């Protein structure tokens, strides 16, 4: 058998064992023709449009029951502990296990990459972040690390109790973090997640302000695992598809969580970053979510503005920083809301159908039906 034949057979085997076998590459929302908001996206329409931001994924799909992973977001490529960045966290509904929140609330900065994973893998991810930070040159005397780890529960498709994420996977995600396009859908921390009753995952988007307003970029990355009544540009798509919260009862379409990571190069104080995080969470509401009782909905926002980096040690007792005034925040608020909205849609549009634990299967958002909704008038 020729080498090309071996390659063909190998490719077919990989496709046959893939949980999303048979599904072609799916478009992002904007590629599909769905444009949200009024502000233009950045060049990549991704969180990596913000200078310095890198994203890495490790996707774990094994056998019939393992559908999980890790996503790492790095604000810059240097030693984050020695050069911290201003940050803030806003909580819409606190049913979650976000580690590191109290120190960010108290000091207004982050000192590690941000890791997203599944609920029961938060401790091992935090341990990996500590190991990573302690191993960096210059951190030989560090004796306290505040790891930032967020999560959603992927237990419907994934053997979450098996705790298959290891420190090696987390460290690999950090190592893989890169600038440029970000893989979306059922990858990384979004491998086994569900959104509005359809397959969810990782999504990202960005917005760029006009030069007259500073030309700043706001980028958002989401890990979607929440429910509600899906809306796309105000169209109640979830109702038309017959899959929405309270259609029959208090169904699972309401549960789950959404992690939102917001990056910007605008020079913002931690106080205004918290305000920015709050507005980013409006993206959940704009797509039909409502922060249900069992939903952990958090937004983490940080600024990559080089002039705002906070040295771990300095000879000066003062920080001399120029930050934007409150009166300049409204355009950034709009950018955060729009980018989060589109990022959530991208997580749905890019995700493929997946089968997993105990034979459970979650279908992808049916794009052909969506196309009909937006190509003709819909009568209630």
N, C-alpha and C positions, 0 to 999 in steps of 0.2 A: 504493500500500500504506500502511495506517495505521501510525502510530508504534508502536502495540501489536503489530502484526504484525511490524514490524522487530525489536522487542525479543524476540518469541517465536522468530524465526528465529535471532537472535544467540545466544540461550540454548541452543537446540538444537545449534548449531555447537560451542559451548563444551563441552556435554555429550558430544558425539560424539568430540571430540579428547581428552577427559579420559582418563587412564590407568585411572581407576576408574569409567568410565561404567556407569551402571545400578545402582550400589550405593547404597542409601539411607543416611541418617545412622545411624551405629551408636552404641549406648549405651556408657557407661562400665561398668566391672565392677559397681559398686554399683547403678547404674540397672538393670542386667540381673538383679540379685538376688544377686550374689556379694559377700558381706561378709567381709572378712578381719580377723582380730585382734579385740581386745576394747576398744581405746580408740576414742573417737568422733573422726570427722574434724572439721576446721575448717569454717567456713561454706561455703567453695568447694571443699573437699577438694583443695587445690592448694598449691604452694609459695608462691603469692602471699597465702596466709592469714597468712604471717609479715609483720608490719608493715614496710613500706618496700620489700619485694622486688618487682621488676618483671621481666617476661619479654617478649622480642620475637622474632619469627620472620621469616625471609625464605625462601620456598620457591621453588626453581628446578625447574620442569617444562617442558622445551622439546623439541619434536620427539620422536624415538623413543629418544634415548640419554641425555638429561640429566635426572637424578632426584637432586637433592641440595639443600643449603641451609645455613642458619646459624640458630643459636639463641643469643640473648644473655640472660644472667641478671645483673641489676644489684642488688646488696645494698641500696643506697639511692639516692635521686635526686640526691644532691649530688656534689661533687668527691671521688671515691673516693681519689684520690691524696693529697689534703690531709687527708682523714678516712678513714683506713684502718680495716678491720674485722678482728678476730681470726679466724684461719682455720687449717685444717690439711688435709692430704691423706693418705689411706691407700691403699696399693696392695695389692690382692689378687693380681693377676697383671700383671706389668709389660710385656706386649707391646703398647706403645702409645707415642704421641708427645705426651704431656702437657707442654706448655711451662710454665716458671715454677715447677716443682715444688721445685727446690733452695732457692730463696729463701723460699718459703712454709715449707719444712721448717726453715730456719735462723732466720727472724724471726717466724714465727707470725702473719702477716697477709697480706691481699691488698690491692692498690692499683689494680686495674682490674676492670671487669666480667669475667665468665666467659663465654667464647665456646666453643660446641660446633659442629663442622663435620665434613667428611670428612678422611681421613688426609692426602691430598696438598695440602689447602688450609690446613693449620696455619700454614705460614710467612706466607701472605698475610693470614691472620686476625691473627697476631701483629703484623704490620706495621700493619694497620689500627688495632689497639688502641693501639699506640704513637702513631700519628698522632692518634687521638681524644684521648688523654691529654695530649699536648703542646699541643693546640689549646684546652684548657679555660682560662678566665680564672683566673689565680693560679698557673698552671704554666709561666709564661714562662721561668723559670730551671731547669726540670727537665732533667736530663741523663742520667737512668737510669730506665727503666720496666721493670717485671716483668710482661709480659702473661701472662694465664692462658688457655690454649687447650687444650681436650680434643677428642678425635676418635674416630670409628669408621670402618671401611672400608665404603663403600657401592658398591664396584666391581662387584658382580653386576648391579645394576640401572642403575648410573650410569657414564657415561664419565668415570671418576675421573682418568684420565691427561690428559684435556682441561683439567683445573683451571679449571672454569667459575666458581667462586666468586671474586669480586673484592673489593677493599677497599671499594668502594661498597656491596656487599651486606652486609658486616659492619657498616659504619657505619649502614646503613639498619636493620639488626636492633636495634642499640643505640638508635637514634632511635625505633623503634617500641615499645620496651619499655614495658610498662604494667602496672598492678596489675589486679586483677579476674580473671575466668576465663581459663584458659590453653588455647589450642588444642592438641589432642593428635592422635596418630596419625601419618600420613604427611605431616608438616609440618616446616619448618625443617630442623634437622640430622638429623631422622629421616625425611626424605622417601624416601630410597632404602635404608633399613636392613631387616634381616631378623632375626627373633627366634624361636628354637626351630623354625626351618624355615618359619614363617609371616611375614606382613608385620609388621614391628615399627615403631618410630618413637619419638615423644616421648610420655611419660606423666608424670603428676604426681599427688600425693596428699598429705594432711597428717593429723596427729593432734594433739589438744589434751588436755593434762593437766588433771585436775580442779583447781579453785581451791585445794584443800587442799594441792596439790603445786606451787603457783605459777601454775597456769593457762597454762603456757608452750605454745607451738606449735612443732612440728617439721614442716617441709615438705620434700618431696623432688621433684626432677625427674630423669627418666632419659632417656637416649638408648640404646635397646635394639638391639643388633646381635649377640647372643650365642646360644649353643645349649645343648643338654643334653636333659633329659627333662622336658617341661613338666608341672608340677603346679599345680593350682588347689585351694586349701584341702585339700591332701593327696591329692587325687584325681589319679592318673597319667594325665592327659588325653592327653599325647603318645603314650603306649602305646596307648590306646584309639583314637586317630586314626591310628595306624600311622606316625607321623612322629616319630622320636626318634633320638638319637645311638646308633650301633652297632647299629641294626636290621639292617643288612646288612653294613656295614663301617665303617671310620673315615671317616664321611661329613662333609659340610659342616655338618651340624646341630650340630657341636661348636665350630666356629670363630666368630670375630667378637669383639666387645667390648661392654662396657656402661659408659657414663659415668653416674655418680650425683652429683648436686649436692644438698647438704643445707643447709637454712637453719633457723635457730631464733632466737627472741627471748630465749631463756634466756641469762643472763650467764655464759658459759663461757670459760675460758682456752683457749689454743690446744692445750694438752695434752689437755684433756677434749674439745675438738672433734675431735681425732684419734681418741679413743676412740669418740666418737659416729659418726664416719665409718666406723670399723671395723664397728660394729653395723649401720649402714645397708646395708652390703654383704651382710649376712645375707639381705636381701630377694632377692638373686639366687639364693642356695641354696634359700630357701623356695619359689621357683617352679621349681626343678629345674635351675638352672645349677650349674656346678662349677669355674669358672675354668680353662678348658682351656688347653693349651699356647699356642695362638695367640690368646688372648683378652686384651685390655687392659682390666682391670677396676679402675677407680679411683673413689674417693669424695672429693669436695671438700666440706668443711663450714665454715660460717661463722656468726657470731653478729651479729645486727643490733641487739643491745641498745645503745641510745644512749649509755649511760654507759661502754661499753667501746670506743667509737670512739677511734682512735689518731691524734692530730694529727701531721702530718708534721713540724711544728716547734712547739716549746713553750719558754716561758721556764723552766719547771720541769724539773729533771733527773729527776723521779720520775713514775711512773704510780701513781695511787691508784685502784685498782679493787676492787670487790667482786664476787667470782665464787662460783659454787655450789661447795659441798664435794663431794668424791668420793662421799660417802654419799648424795647426792641425785641421782645420775646414772642409776640403774637404770630409773626410769620413762621417762626420755628415751631410753635405749637401746632400750627396747621400742617407743617411738613411732617411732624411726628405722627399725627393722626392719619394722614393720607398714606404715609409709608407703611405704617402698621396694618392698615386696612388691606393694602395691596399685598403685603407679605403674607397675610393670612390666606388670601385668595391664591397666591402662588403655591402655598403649601398644599392646597387642595387640587389645583390644576395639575401640578407636577406629580402628585402621588399616584401610584398604580394600585390596583386591587391586590389584596394580600390575604393568604390563608396562614393560620398559625396554630397556637395552642388549642388542643382538644378539638381540632377541626374547625375552629371558628374562622369565618371569612368576613372581610370588610371590603365592600365594593368601592371603587374609585368614583369620584364625582362624574356622572355621565355627561360628557362634553357634547355629545350629539344632541341630547335633549336641551342642554343649556343653549346651544346654538339656535334652536328653534324658539326658545323664549325671547331671545334678543333679536330675532329676525322677523318677528311678526307681533301683532298686538296680542296680549294675553288677557283673556276674559276670566274674571273670577267666577 
